[in-house]
Amino acid sequence: MTKKTIMFTGGGSAGHVTPNMAIINELDNSKWDINYIGSKKGIEKELIEKTTIPYFGISSGKLRRYIDFENIKDIFRVLKGCFEARKILKQLKPQLVFSKGGFVSVPVIVAARTLRIPIFIHESDMTPGLANKISQRFTTLIFTSFEETKNFFPREKTMVIGSPIRKEIFNGSPQNGRIFLGFHERLPVLTIMGGSLGAKKINEVVRESLKELTSKYQIVHLCGKGNLDKNLMGVSGYKQYEYVNDELPDILAATNIVITRGGSNAIFEFLALKIPMLIIPLSKKQSRGDQILNAKSFEEKGYSLTLEEEHLNRKSLLSFLNNIELNKESFIMAMKGSVQGEALKTIIDEINKF
Ligand SMILES: CC(=O)N[C@H]1[C@@H](OP(=O)(O)OP(=O)(O)OC[C@H]2O[C@@H](n3ccc(=O)[nH]c3=O)[C@H](O)[C@@H]2O)O[C@H](CO)[C@@H](O)[C@@H]1O
């Protein structure tokens, strides 16, 4: 049997890459030649180049929502990206393009469309990102994580499936997590994940509250690239990392509570692992407000509490955490009752129809 070829794309932040990695790991290598197009410098390049998947970097622009001179330059970068992506696709002739969104995916999708290559996309957030909004008209099939999102896309080609979660996330060992972190079993573990790129305000308030926090918890702080605080390196019961990859399943297995941004992939992972969460979504000032909606949907279902960034300070952080601690069992019960879709299997089945 001749092998078929699939091209993945998506990037800008890890949330546009980890779902692709989940799918890639489940695809049968004897049936599919797998390739990836991303930006020349983004986190996708770093993450995919750690694997054996061939990676192609193209020019890409940022798709800003505000007026900026950079936008004009970016139009040319996106156009250049379209030509580069078209050249790669023409050469590799994939049967299918799978996009997880993010600005780098737009030139790839436009190029695929001009070559009449079928396109699948997955939207993780409650409301579609700009890249997927632009791309949706060119697609064959659209997958969404949230039920509510289907209203933003044409019904006939949209499937609500949940979030494709990396299988290894489920295989962590709490003991190995504690060994890696140098933690004991006498205090619970609080993990802080400020989104794959970190979160300045969360980092600041956590560090301001460190004395109170470390009296109750052992803390893992995933603070984003360039955000390590050298002055806090030796603090007992406090471990900071810019980003963790292979150790994440063990760390999460050892985690009792998380403080997290409202990035869709992260919160669906915590839901699947039934870890009570305090969600501090990216504010409307800094985004289109998608994380606020993600957080609201989770809070309404009883999985989490939401603390808005505008109200985030030392006092509110400690009080919300206390509330989570007191009602831990009810959050876990609600999460146990959630219907976990078979997102990964559905996507693999649809891909294998080609
Ligand atoms: C600032 C921004 O634009 N954020 C968006 C971005 O978030 P972001 O890139 O932060 O995405 P998510 O929170 O959805 O996913 C982060 C992913 O990175 C992984 N991870 C994170 C930290 C770490 O140390 N190790 C690690 O492996 C998580 O397990 C998860 O799989 O994409 C999400 C999905 O479209 C959106 O909901 C967010 O609004």
PDBQT file of the ligand as one rigid body, heavy atoms in Angstrom, charges set to zero:
ROOT
HETATM    1  C1  LIG A 401      -2.119  34.331  24.924  1.00  0.00    +0.000 C 
HETATM    2  C2  LIG A 401      -2.907  33.490  23.991  1.00  0.00    +0.000 C 
HETATM    3  O1  LIG A 401      -3.079  33.794  22.829  1.00  0.00    +0.000 OA
HETATM    4  N1  LIG A 401      -3.451  32.380  24.502  1.00  0.00    +0.000 N 
HETATM    5  C3  LIG A 401      -4.211  31.450  23.709  1.00  0.00    +0.000 C 
HETATM    6  C4  LIG A 401      -3.360  30.229  23.464  1.00  0.00    +0.000 C 
HETATM    7  O2  LIG A 401      -2.982  29.816  24.770  1.00  0.00    +0.000 OA
HETATM    8  P1  LIG A 401      -1.853  28.796  25.142  1.00  0.00    +0.000 P 
HETATM    9  O3  LIG A 401      -0.858  28.603  24.069  1.00  0.00    +0.000 OA
HETATM   10  O4  LIG A 401      -1.377  29.163  26.491  1.00  0.00    +0.000 OA
HETATM   11  O5  LIG A 401      -2.714  27.481  25.083  1.00  0.00    +0.000 OA
HETATM   12  P2  LIG A 401      -3.437  26.481  26.022  1.00  0.00    +0.000 P 
HETATM   13  O6  LIG A 401      -3.521  26.904  27.421  1.00  0.00    +0.000 OA
HETATM   14  O7  LIG A 401      -4.673  26.145  25.292  1.00  0.00    +0.000 OA
HETATM   15  O8  LIG A 401      -2.426  25.248  25.903  1.00  0.00    +0.000 OA
HETATM   16  C5  LIG A 401      -1.150  25.298  26.416  1.00  0.00    +0.000 C 
HETATM   17  C6  LIG A 401      -0.539  23.955  26.140  1.00  0.00    +0.000 C 
HETATM   18  O9  LIG A 401       0.825  24.019  26.506  1.00  0.00    +0.000 OA
HETATM   19  C7  LIG A 401       1.101  22.964  27.411  1.00  0.00    +0.000 C 
HETATM   20  N2  LIG A 401       2.161  23.395  28.338  1.00  0.00    +0.000 N 
HETATM   21  C8  LIG A 401       2.109  24.611  28.982  1.00  0.00    +0.000 A 
HETATM   22  C9  LIG A 401       3.108  24.981  29.851  1.00  0.00    +0.000 A 
HETATM   23  C10 LIG A 401       4.196  24.108  30.074  1.00  0.00    +0.000 A 
HETATM   24  O10 LIG A 401       5.132  24.369  30.831  1.00  0.00    +0.000 OA
HETATM   25  N3  LIG A 401       4.207  22.911  29.394  1.00  0.00    +0.000 N 
HETATM   26  C11 LIG A 401       3.233  22.530  28.534  1.00  0.00    +0.000 A 
HETATM   27  O11 LIG A 401       3.286  21.448  27.933  1.00  0.00    +0.000 OA
HETATM   28  C12 LIG A 401      -0.211  22.692  28.121  1.00  0.00    +0.000 C 
HETATM   29  O12 LIG A 401      -0.199  21.409  28.696  1.00  0.00    +0.000 OA
HETATM   30  C13 LIG A 401      -1.197  22.864  26.975  1.00  0.00    +0.000 C 
HETATM   31  O13 LIG A 401      -1.314  21.699  26.188  1.00  0.00    +0.000 OA
HETATM   32  O14 LIG A 401      -4.109  29.223  22.754  1.00  0.00    +0.000 OA
HETATM   33  C14 LIG A 401      -5.305  28.787  23.401  1.00  0.00    +0.000 C 
HETATM   34  C15 LIG A 401      -5.972  27.739  22.502  1.00  0.00    +0.000 C 
HETATM   35  O15 LIG A 401      -6.338  28.269  21.281  1.00  0.00    +0.000 OA
HETATM   36  C16 LIG A 401      -6.240  29.977  23.699  1.00  0.00    +0.000 C 
HETATM   37  O16 LIG A 401      -7.312  29.496  24.469  1.00  0.00    +0.000 OA
HETATM   38  C17 LIG A 401      -5.474  31.050  24.445  1.00  0.00    +0.000 C 
HETATM   39  O17 LIG A 401      -6.302  32.182  24.615  1.00  0.00    +0.000 OA
ENDROOT
TORSDOF 0
